[in-house]
Amino acid sequence: MIDRATFTLAKTSYRSRCWLNTYWKDNFWPHEFKVVKCLERYVDVWKRFICYVFRVQHFQTHQQQDIYNLRLGSDQTIMMRHVLYLVTLLQREGTNYDWNPDEGCDGDDDERGDSDYEDDDDDEDDRRTDEKHINEYDRVETEVHSNGNDAHYDMNDGRNESSINSTFCLSSGLWLHLSEAIFQLSMMFWTYQEPTGDMSASTIIHFTAVLGIKGPSLTFHPAHSSSPKLSALMWIGRLLFLEYAVPVFGYNTLELAWPCRTAYSSQPDRISSMRSKYLLRGCYTPFGELIELKAFAKSIVKREGIPGNLTWAPDGRSFTIGDDKKVFLSEFCETHYKAVITVQEQVDEMLLGWQPDIDVSAIRDDLTCRKAGWSFIDKTENNLADIWETLLHRLQKSSFRDTPFTKSGHWNPETCHKYLSAGVELNKSAFAAIHFRASLPGRGTEVTSIRYLNSKLSIRNVFFYDGRMIIIISYNKARASNNYAFYIVRYVPIDLSLSLLKYLAIIRPVWEFLAETMRSARHDSKEFFFLDPHGRKKHLSSDQASDILRSRTQDLITPWTLSLYRQAALAIAKRYLAKLVEKSNFYYPSSAGDPMRVFAAGAGHHPRMLLTTYAIDRALPERLQPELLEMYRRLSNIWQDWSRQYYQECCLRSQEDSTGINAAMTHKVCSKRLAEPCSLGRASKIARTSNAASCHDTGQTEYADGFLYNAQYQILVCIACESMIQPGQKSFYSHLNKLHRITGLACKALMERFSTYKLCSFQELAIPREKVRPVPGLAIHTAFKCNVCVKTSGKPYFTLSSDKVRDHMIIHQLGVSPMAAEELGMFQTCCVQTFSSAKGKIRYFEIE
């Protein structure tokens, strides 16, 4: 139902979607209604509503009023019974033809472990939790994020959504009947109108009151927690009303068929009539009431403020965000240092040891040139346009990671693909280094879509100014704080600027040449700095950026995401950098000795008039003059100097004091790179895992460099991932190099050791059917076990979700509710493990 409605949304014009998103009758709001990133969470709220009303419908009419204080209408009850009838038919059909009892022992393929290193783009729970609790108010629907890279953002979004949903097709049979019946039931709730005008009798409004109650404590949620749920209901309501007004496909399975949009002579008039009746502020409809409830919640939040989410330690060396996300300043600064070192090492590796003579201080750039495809690389005096060809000639006579680039005068595909993979990793490392070191971090929407080449519609973001690389981003939200300049500038450190210059001018063109030669280039837009690793989108996405930060900080107590790092960086800046920033305002100087104030007085102008109207430098954009650049340069320098000073005074000193401990841990290859100091947290985790393994069966396992060989099951377990590694040289190399970034001799030594083990592939593994002792090294989960499957088929069914086990009980047709099944002991909790945590390979078995 939701997919069908989103397809209709993608096929709707931009102006109609703007009107749909406007809740005033005549005032047009030029911000379109479109698919949100948290769509899954929004849909979950509507699923909860549907489940809730069916739970209420299970009771008699007088019980509905006594227990839930809700009375369903007769038409709604009839429609719900029809839906249940269709569900019964589908269950019978599935039982007779599709359902296989053997699937019970396979667990849930849609459940994934912590170390799911398959290539997929599924959202992870921790990221959704971060976005919900930490950065909720960065996504207020009235905010408009347009970073200048998407100059025609509104019109382009519609075309993109259309292309994404172009493959949608209707289901058939009973599924189509059920989908359209649920949609009709949903619209019954949304189009409800009370003759007295009192909307408290609406089922949807009643459900909003239920959402405001905390289940365990039976207390009320604060206003800031209720607003996102109201936003979810309002978004779903707008989507369903659009489908109700102008559906792309007709609803022909209903008793009274609903025509498709082509049946209406004017689709805008049809949408306007629906808006006027149901979606405007002040309407006597559930949607009109939701608008008022949300406005009331926002007024409370504005009055009370957003609740705190950060706690500093007494010594000021660490703080906790939320309940359990702990950040140490030593880890913070050490990660900054490692990010730059990693980029420098990867650049040197991809240059094959060649050190080109490039003086970053001599690079010249034109910050006002808008020629498509142009950048500082094309400027004649920089001598960078053809320098990449030198590296290309070197490649033809060299080897990379022990294999030559050419064979018999032709490119060696194996070596080229190694080089291309290394380029993807370097691109990821470059993003992490810039995000960490340049300055205070930006939002995911702005930092992932940086261009280093001009496009036909937008100017680039990467420039060189005053001997350093700078990142200039146009961002509307900052205009109120920087004199409506529309610009945010971040200065990259000199050493990192040089490495990134080599990457963009030399390595990137060679990488693109080899990608085209190997026909593996899938990027339509090469002007973006940070590319999608999978080549599916034009540039890096926010989710992929969070994954990059998480992989670079997986050895920390709390791995970072975009939102977590942004919160941490701003917390540090407010506490430690506030005293370092000089109190000066270029546009409103207050001191009589300020040069700008003196010059303005002599000319008879206000200082702001002098700086924004007279003597404007043509070499810079109009709203990005030297005074504003100086402010951003100071901010970047303060950020980088503090990080470097804290690292030298605290991190290096603590390493010198604990040389004995570090020396004992240096052989642990679970750390990311051999050149980096081993994390004590990771070392202690390895030690704990090793001790736990020896407690179970010291004769069964062999511990070596962070990996466990289990002779009983003939599997190799990665302690850091808490999962087995699939046998094979390709799988070994992919796991060590891509996941843990173990390269060179260390990777080769481990692969040679792994090849000596007798290993069993995942397909050949015998999944235990009975309760067994825990397998050392594998993660232990608390799961739910269906006892009915054990009695009927002898094969257990496991799942980690309490909701899924209750849904599973419906398959057995026991004639009892899921809650009663739990009381009767038809399912129970237990401890389980799985050999592999990769998606599609999760097979749980019970342990003692």
Summary of the structure (lengths in Angstrom):
residues: 848
radius of gyration: 30.3
end to end distance: 43.0
largest distance: 94.9
contacts: 2501
relative contact order: 0.09
helix: 51%
strand: 9%
